[in-house]
Amino acid sequence: MVGYRPVVLLLHLQPPLTPNLPRHGLIGDSGAMIRLRQEIQLGARLTTSVLLRGASGTGKELVARALHDASIRRDRPLVTVNMSAIPPTLAAAELFGARKGAFTGADRAKPGFFAAADGGTLFLDEIGDTHAVVRTSWRAHNLSIPPKPPL
């Protein structure tokens, strides 16, 4: 054949590019995955909040677990909360806790997710879908929810 050139790929002979980076349960050795593992190692050193952005189903919870496991907080709790599943009427009590009798059905004091994660990591999943009522309770506690990124 005129102009035909065979191509042989020997990818199976390529050693992993990051033997010294922990895998954190993440699969793959593409450039993007290597950068992700590097960023997890860097982010795990931080003592401030970390915002994980990505479409639903892209692995934000896996990255949150990896950040937690690589951090000094690894021996403390990791609490994961799906914000879109919390009814707006119970959001403040679920997040910040409630005293006995604070609302119908509160037969005992209940610590919130923030207290449960004290000293550890609190992963608030689907935070961009948080109801406006919940955002108001956040502002009352001097916290803010970042705006949902454009698609």
DALINCOR-V149370 format. One record per helix or strand of 3 or more residues. SS is the DSSP state (H for helix, E for strand). FROM is the first residue (numbers start at 1). LEN is the number of residues. Records with the same first field share a line. If there is no record, write none. Layout:
# DALINCOR-V149370
SS=FROM-LEN, FROM-LEN
This chain:
# DALINCOR-V149370
H=11-3, 31-14, 60-11, 83-3, 91-6, 113-4, 127-3, 132-9
E=78-5, 121-5
